[in-house]
Every structure is written in C-alpha cells, then in structure tokens.
Amino acid sequence: MVRENKDIDGSIVTYADKEIENFLVEGIKKYFPNDIIIAEEGSGGANDIFSAKNKFIWFIDPIDGTRNFVSGIPFFAISIGLMEDESLKFGIISEPMQENVFYAERGKGAFKNDVPMRVMPGDDMDENLIILSFIGKRNRITTANLLNKLVRTRVLGSAALNLCLVAQGKALGNIGLGFHTWDIAAGTIIVEEAGGKISDESGKSINIFQRDPLNIIATNGSVHDKILKEVNIAEKQPILGC
C-alpha cells in the first residue's frame, strides 16, 4: 500500500519518497560528511540552496514522477546530481522498473547501462517527439498552447526521465516548466554530455541558484532556437479558445 500526503506546495509525498531520501542522505553523509545536500523532502538538512554554498553540493530527488509511482505507472526515477564549485560535475538517474541506469561525468560522456548515449541528429520537429512537462497553473496554460502548436508531443510525468529521453536520442527535445534544482540537476549534465543543449527559456545557461522555479529547454542542439521561439510565443498567449 502506498501512503501519501500533500506537501506545502501541493505536491504528493509518499512514505517511499521519505525512506529513499533518508537512505541516500545517510549514505552520502557517511562518506562525505562535509558536503551539502539539497533533497526534495528536506532530510538533507539544507533546504535553502542560497545558504548552502559549499565546494560540493548534492541534489536528490528520491522519486521523480511521484504521481506516476502512486498511480502504478512505471515511469519514475531516482535522481542524484553533484555540483563542485558551482558547476555540475556528475549525475545519475535510476529507472528502477525498467532496470535502467543513466549517468554522466563532466568531460567523460553520458551512458545508459554502460553504453554511450548521443542525442538524435536532425531538425525535423514534425516527425520527432517533443516531451512536455510542467508544474503550476500558469505553466499549464503555456503547455496547452504548446500542445496546440507542436505536432508530436508527449506529457509523461518525470522530469528526470524526460531529459534521459533526449540524451538517448528518443526525443528531439524537452520543455520543462516550473521545476526545482533536484528535478533537473542530474538530467542537465546527462543531456550536455550526450551532445545536447540545455538552457532556460531565454536561451541562457541554467542557473541552479535561481530562486524562482526553473524553466528548462533541452534539445539535440539543432532545434534549440526554434523551440525557444515557440516557448516564448506560448508564454505570451492565453489558452486557445479563452
């Protein structure tokens, strides 16, 4: 039985979230006691990234895609990212139901189950998938506008695994709106090391220390500017029909 409750921001928290997070935090603290840990449920002890400046900072999402997990949909992940001197250095994402592990280290490439990954080539947005994900009412409207405009889209429910789909060449891009650092830290370096590009909605590099929720655009690079344009148009429009 999955027990759940709502966090202060309305997101779902399960017993499994807390148990997995506690296990990971305890393991990191055992071997790296001086490192800072930013964890979704707060058990890392550093809830505010802006007061957590340190040489090494870990980002943990114990279950990315909790709604899928609660609903029995096997598309969720455990995500861990590591920052050194304010630069992402390592990321690992476990997809337990499919027994997949995605990981990347800065300058050493990205891998799925020890097999190298690369983003897909090309720029055909009509024939290849664009994955959408969002948190928040305003972002729901933007996403609805994108669904009306883009030809081949999916909303799958896991920010971390969405980024892995881009990294392994199964999707041309991912538009993620309203996320937190622990949602995207590991996936960011995995996409970059797979040859992809990732930015905020203005085209600037992702700022992990941004206080507001993060909007991210991850692509194979070739379609990045095209997708940025579509996102900026969608953000300014009311929902179709309203």
QUIGI-V666333 format. One record per pair of residues at least 12 apart in sequence whose ideal C-beta (glycine too) atoms are under 10 Angstrom apart, sorted by the first residue. I is the first residue (numbers start at 1). GAP is how many residues later the second one is. If there is no record, write none. Layout:
<<I	GAP> <I	GAP>>
This chain:
<<1	14> <2	12> <2	13> <2	14> <2	64> <2	67> <2	68> <2	69> <2	70> <3	12> <3	13> <3	15> <3	67> <4	12> <4	13> <4	62> <4	63> <4	65> <4	66> <7	33> <7	34> <7	35> <7	59> <9	126> <9	127> <9	171> <9	204> <10	125> <10	126> <11	29> <11	55> <11	56> <11	124> <11	169> <12	51> <12	54> <12	55> <12	57> <12	58> <12	59> <13	27> <13	28> <13	49> <13	50> <13	53> <14	27> <14	48> <14	49> <14	52> <14	55> <14	56> <16	46> <16	47> <16	50> <16	53> <16	54> <16	60> <17	22> <17	23> <17	24> <17	26> <17	44> <17	45> <17	46> <17	47> <17	49> <17	52> <17	53> <18	21> <18	22> <18	23> <18	24> <18	25> <18	44> <18	45> <19	22> <19	24> <19	43> <19	44> <20	19> <20	21> <20	40> <20	41> <20	42> <20	43> <20	58> <20	76> <21	16> <21	18> <21	19> <21	20> <21	21> <21	22> <21	23> <21	39> <21	40> <21	41> <21	42> <21	57> <21	161> <22	17> <22	19> <22	21> <22	22> <22	40> <23	20> <23	39> <23	55> <24	13> <24	15> <24	19> <24	20> <24	34> <24	36> <24	37> <24	38> <24	54> <24	56> <25	12> <25	14> <25	16> <25	17> <25	18> <25	19> <25	20> <25	33> <25	35> <25	37> <26	17> <28	16> <28	28> <28	30> <28	32> <28	52> <28	54> <29	15> <29	16> <29	29> <32	24> <32	26> <32	50> <34	20> <34	21> <34	22> <35	19> <35	20> <35	21> <35	22> <35	23> <35	47> <35	48> <35	49> <36	13> <36	15> <36	16> <36	17> <36	18> <36	19> <36	20> <36	21> <36	22> <36	23> <36	47> <37	15> <37	17> <37	19> <37	20> <37	21> <37	22> <37	23> <37	43> <37	145> <38	14> <38	19> <38	20> <38	21> <38	22> <38	23> <38	43> <38	45> <38	142> <38	143> <38	144> <38	147> <38	170> <39	19> <39	20> <39	21> <39	22> <39	23> <39	41> <39	143> <40	19> <40	20> <40	21> <40	22> <40	23> <40	24> <40	26> <40	39> <40	140> <40	141> <40	142> <40	143> <41	19> <41	20> <41	21> <41	22> <41	141> <43	17> <43	19> <44	13> <44	14> <44	15> <44	16> <44	138> <46	12> <48	163> <49	34> <49	131> <49	132> <49	133> <49	159> <49	160> <49	161> <49	162> <50	159> <50	160> <50	161> <52	31> <52	157> <53	33> <53	156> <54	29> <54	30> <54	31> <54	32> <55	28> <55	29> <55	30> <55	31> <56	26> <56	27> <56	28> <56	29> <56	33> <57	24> <57	25> <57	26> <57	27> <57	28> <57	29> <57	31> <57	124> <57	128> <57	151> <57	152> <58	22> <58	23> <58	24> <58	25> <58	32> <58	124> <58	127> <59	20> <59	21> <59	22> <59	23> <59	24> <59	29> <59	32> <59	121> <59	122> <59	123> <59	124> <59	125> <59	126> <59	127> <59	129> <59	149> <60	18> <60	19> <60	20> <60	21> <60	122> <60	125> <60	126> <61	15> <61	16> <61	17> <61	18> <61	19> <61	20> <61	32> <61	97> <61	98> <61	99> <61	118> <61	119> <61	120> <61	121> <61	122> <61	123> <61	124> <61	125> <61	126> <62	15> <62	16> <62	17> <62	18> <62	120> <63	13> <63	14> <63	15> <63	16> <63	33> <63	95> <63	97> <64	12> <64	13> <64	14> <64	15> <64	29> <64	30> <64	31> <64	93> <64	94> <64	95> <64	96> <64	97> <64	98> <64	99> <64	115> <64	118> <64	119> <64	120> <64	122> <64	123> <65	12> <65	13> <65	14> <65	30> <65	68> <65	91> <65	92> <65	93> <65	94> <65	95> <65	96> <65	97> <65	118> <66	91> <66	92> <67	90> <67	91> <68	29> <68	88> <68	89> <68	90> <68	93> <69	27> <69	28> <69	88> <69	89> <71	86> <73	24> <73	83> <73	84> <73	85> <74	21> <74	22> <74	23> <74	24> <75	20> <75	22> <75	23> <75	81> <75	82> <75	83> <75	86> <75	87> <76	18> <76	19> <76	20> <76	21> <76	81> <76	82> <76	84> <76	85> <77	15> <77	16> <77	17> <77	18> <77	19> <77	20> <77	21> <77	23> <77	24> <77	25> <77	81> <77	82> <77	83> <77	84> <77	85> <77	86> <77	87> <77	109> <77	110> <78	14> <78	15> <78	16> <78	17> <78	18> <78	23> <78	82> <78	108> <79	12> <79	13> <79	14> <79	15> <79	23> <79	79> <79	80> <79	81> <79	82> <79	84> <79	85> <79	103> <79	104> <79	105> <79	106> <79	107> <79	108> <79	111> <80	12> <80	13> <80	14> <80	23> <80	80> <80	102> <80	105> <80	106> <81	12> <81	23> <81	79> <81	100> <81	101> <81	102> <81	103> <81	104> <81	105> <81	106> <81	107> <81	108> <81	109> <81	127> <82	23> <82	24> <82	103> <82	104> <82	107> <83	98> <83	102> <83	106> <83	125> <83	126> <84	22> <86	121> <86	122> <86	123> <87	19> <87	102> <87	121> <88	16> <88	18> <88	96> <88	97> <88	98> <88	100> <88	101> <88	102> <88	104> <88	105> <88	118> <88	120> <89	15> <89	16> <89	17> <89	18> <89	100> <90	13> <90	14> <90	15> <90	16> <90	18> <90	95> <90	96> <90	99> <90	100> <90	103> <91	12> <91	13> <91	14> <91	15> <91	19> <91	69> <91	72> <91	73> <91	76> <91	93> <91	94> <91	95> <91	96> <91	97> <91	98> <91	99> <91	100> <91	101> <91	102> <92	12> <92	13> <92	19> <92	94> <92	97> <92	98> <93	19> <93	65> <93	67> <93	68> <93	70> <93	71> <93	74> <93	93> <93	94> <93	97> <94	66> <94	92> <95	17> <95	18> <95	63> <95	65> <95	66> <95	69> <98	15> <98	63> <99	14> <100	12> <100	13> <100	61> <100	64> <100	68> <101	12> <101	13> <102	15> <102	58> <102	59> <102	61> <102	62> <102	63> <102	65> <102	66> <102	84> <102	85> <102	88> <102	92> <103	14> <103	83> <103	86> <103	87> <103	90> <104	13> <104	63> <104	82> <104	83> <104	84> <104	85> <104	86> <104	87> <104	88> <104	89> <104	90> <105	84> <105	85> <105	88> <106	83> <106	86> <106	87> <107	86> <108	85> <109	81> <109	84> <109	85> <109	86> <110	54> <110	57> <110	58> <110	79> <110	80> <110	81> <110	82> <110	83> <110	84> <110	85> <110	86> <111	56> <111	57> <111	79> <111	82> <111	83> <112	52> <112	55> <112	56> <112	78> <112	82> <115	53> <116	52> <116	77> <116	78> <117	47> <117	49> <117	50> <117	51> <117	52> <117	53> <117	73> <117	74> <117	76> <117	77> <117	78> <117	79> <118	49> <118	50> <118	51> <118	75> <118	76> <118	77> <118	78> <118	102> <119	47> <119	48> <119	49> <119	50> <119	51> <119	52> <119	53> <119	54> <119	72> <119	73> <119	75> <119	76> <119	77> <119	78> <119	99> <119	100> <119	101> <119	102> <119	103> <120	46> <120	47> <120	48> <120	49> <120	50> <120	51> <120	52> <120	53> <120	74> <120	75> <120	76> <120	99> <120	100> <120	102> <121	48> <121	51> <121	74> <121	99> <121	100> <121	101> <122	47> <122	50> <122	98> <122	100> <122	101> <123	49> <123	96> <123	97> <123	98> <123	99> <123	100> <123	101> <123	103> <124	27> <124	28> <124	48> <124	98> <124	99> <125	25> <125	26> <125	27> <125	47> <125	48> <125	94> <125	97> <125	98> <125	101> <125	102> <125	105> <126	24> <126	25> <126	26> <127	24> <127	25> <127	45> <128	23> <128	24> <128	41> <128	42> <128	43> <128	44> <128	45> <128	92> <128	95> <129	21> <129	22> <129	23> <129	24> <129	25> <129	27> <129	36> <129	37> <129	41> <129	42> <129	43> <129	44> <129	45> <130	16> <130	17> <130	20> <130	21> <130	22> <130	23> <130	24> <130	36> <130	41> <130	42> <130	43> <130	44> <130	45> <130	89> <130	93> <130	97> <130	100> <131	21> <131	22> <131	23> <131	24> <131	25> <131	27> <131	28> <131	30> <131	31> <131	32> <131	34> <131	35> <131	39> <131	40> <131	41> <131	42> <131	43> <131	44> <131	45> <131	87> <132	12> <132	14> <132	15> <132	18> <132	21> <132	22> <132	23> <132	24> <132	30> <132	41> <132	42> <132	43> <132	44> <132	45> <133	21> <133	22> <133	23> <133	24> <133	25> <133	26> <133	27> <133	28> <133	29> <133	30> <133	41> <133	42> <133	43> <133	44> <133	45> <133	46> <133	50> <133	51> <133	83> <134	12> <134	21> <134	25> <134	41> <134	42> <134	43> <134	44> <134	45> <134	79> <134	81> <135	24> <135	41> <135	42> <135	43> <135	44> <135	45> <135	48> <135	78> <135	79> <136	41> <136	42> <136	43> <136	77> <137	41> <138	39> <138	40> <138	97> <139	36> <139	37> <139	38> <139	39> <139	40> <139	74> <139	76> <139	96> <140	37> <140	38> <140	99> <141	93> <141	94> <141	96> <141	97> <141	98> <141	99> <141	101> <142	33> <142	35> <142	36> <142	59> <142	73> <142	89> <142	90> <142	91> <142	92> <142	93> <142	94> <142	95> <142	97> <143	12> <143	32> <143	33> <143	34> <143	35> <143	88> <143	91> <143	96> <144	90> <144	93> <144	94> <144	95> <144	96> <144	97> <144	98> <145	85> <145	86> <145	88> <145	89> <145	90> <145	91> <145	92> <145	93> <145	94> <145	95> <146	29> <146	31> <146	81> <146	84> <146	85> <146	87> <146	88> <146	89> <146	91> <147	87> <147	93> <148	86> <148	89> <148	91> <148	92> <148	93> <149	81> <149	82> <149	84> <149	85> <149	88> <149	91> <150	23> <150	25> <150	77> <150	80> <150	84> <152	19> <152	20> <153	18> <153	20> <153	22> <154	17> <154	20> <156	15> <156	18> <158	25> <158	29> <159	15> <159	17> <159	19> <159	20> <159	21> <159	23> <159	24> <159	25> <159	27> <159	28> <159	55> <159	57> <159	59> <160	16> <160	19> <160	22> <160	23> <160	24> <160	25> <160	26> <160	27> <160	28> <160	30> <161	13> <161	26> <162	12> <162	13> <162	14> <162	21> <162	22> <162	25> <162	29> <162	54> <162	56> <163	13> <163	20> <163	21> <163	23> <163	24> <163	25> <163	26> <163	27> <163	28> <163	31> <163	33> <163	35> <163	53> <163	55> <164	22> <164	23> <164	26> <164	27> <164	30> <165	22> <165	26> <165	53> <166	21> <166	24> <166	25> <166	28> <166	30> <166	31> <166	32> <166	52> <166	53> <166	54> <167	20> <167	22> <167	23> <167	24> <167	25> <167	26> <167	27> <167	28> <167	29> <167	31> <167	51> <167	53> <168	22> <168	23> <168	26> <169	25> <169	26> <169	27> <169	51> <171	47> <171	48> <171	49> <172	24> <172	46> <172	47> <172	48> <172	50> <172	51> <172	54> <172	55> <173	18> <173	23> <173	24> <173	25> <173	44> <173	45> <173	46> <173	47> <173	48> <173	49> <173	50> <173	51> <173	53> <173	54> <173	55> <173	57> <174	13> <174	17> <174	22> <174	24> <174	42> <174	43> <174	44> <174	45> <174	53> <175	26> <175	40> <175	41> <175	42> <175	43> <175	44> <175	52> <175	53> <175	55> <175	56> <175	59> <176	22> <176	38> <176	39> <176	40> <176	41> <176	42> <177	24> <177	36> <177	37> <177	38> <177	39> <177	40> <177	54> <177	57> <177	58> <178	34> <178	35> <178	36> <178	37> <178	38> <179	34> <179	35> <179	36> <179	37> <180	33> <180	34> <181	25> <181	26> <181	27> <181	28> <181	29> <181	32> <181	33> <183	30> <183	31> <183	33> <184	14> <184	22> <184	24> <184	30> <184	32> <184	34> <185	21> <185	23> <185	29> <187	29> <187	31> <188	17> <188	18> <188	20> <188	26> <188	28> <188	30> <190	28> <191	25> <191	27> <191	28> <191	29> <191	30> <192	13> <192	14> <192	26> <194	24> <194	26> <195	25> <195	26> <196	22> <196	23> <196	24> <196	25> <196	26> <196	28> <197	20> <197	21> <197	22> <197	23> <197	24> <197	25> <197	26> <197	27> <197	28> <197	30> <198	18> <198	19> <198	20> <198	21> <198	23> <198	26> <199	16> <199	17> <199	18> <199	19> <199	20> <199	25> <199	28> <199	29> <200	14> <200	15> <200	16> <200	17> <200	28> <200	31> <201	13> <201	14> <201	15> <201	16> <201	26> <201	27> <201	30> <201	31> <201	33> <201	34> <202	13> <202	15> <202	26> <202	29> <202	30> <203	14> <203	21> <203	22> <203	25> <203	26> <203	29> <206	12> <215	16> <215	20> <217	13> <217	14>>
